[in-house]
Amino acid sequence: MEFFQFKDQLIPYDTFLNDVAAKIVCMINSDKDDPEFVSQRMAFKMFGRANVERWRRKGKVNVYKRPGKVEYRTADLRLLQRVEQDYLD
């Protein structure tokens, strides 16, 4: 039997794999109804204005400008939402 060793414990590979798979399924289910693009106003509402502006300023998210609209890919914003970030950069 294979194990993953963490600082405080050993976890069997099957347990680890099942936990990761369950987390992925949960993320897919929570994101399945998201539109491909959201307006800037909706992005601010969903992810917080300061977060979206910081991600944009740091070049972590692409802005799509259309006539009269500024949009973001929802998948890009969701990814940034889930990644631990260093705010001291």
Number of C-alpha atoms within 10 A of each C-alpha: 5 9 13 12 11 8 5 6 8 11 14 12 14 13 12 13 12 11 11 12 12 12 12 12 11 11 12 11 10 10 13 8 8 12 10 11 17 20 16 18 13 15 20 15 11 14 14 12 15 10 15 22 15 13 16 14 10 10 10 13 19 13 13 14 11 8 5 5 11 14 18 21 18 20 15 14 21 15 11 17 14 8 8 8 9 6 6 4 5
